[in-house]
Amino acid sequence: MLCGLKNGILTAFFYSFLTTFLYPFLTAFLYPFLYPFLTTFLYPFLYPFLTAFLYPFLYPLLHALIHVPGFHTRPIF
């Protein structure tokens, strides 16, 4: 039983290390190879859906930035 617990803890640490430290490097190396695929196939199909879902949440902010005088110079807090 302790062996399984130890293996589970080691596995958790391994995956946390993997995702924390190696993920940025993996994506940095893989992105140039994935970029043509993403721009050719994925983005043209996903872009309308992403904008359709995000626009209602962004609209109040965009409206305030454009139409409310001094909105962009006000402090956040």
TAPEQUI-V796578 format. One record per pair of residues at least 6 apart in sequence whose ideal C-beta (glycine too) atoms are under 8 Angstrom apart, sorted by the first residue. I is the first residue (numbers start at 1). J is the second residue. D is the distance in Angstrom with one decimal. If there is no record, write none. Layout:
BEGIN
i=I j=J d=D
i=I j=J d=D
END
This chain:
BEGIN
i=64 j=71 d=4.7
i=65 j=71 d=5.9
i=65 j=72 d=5.7
END
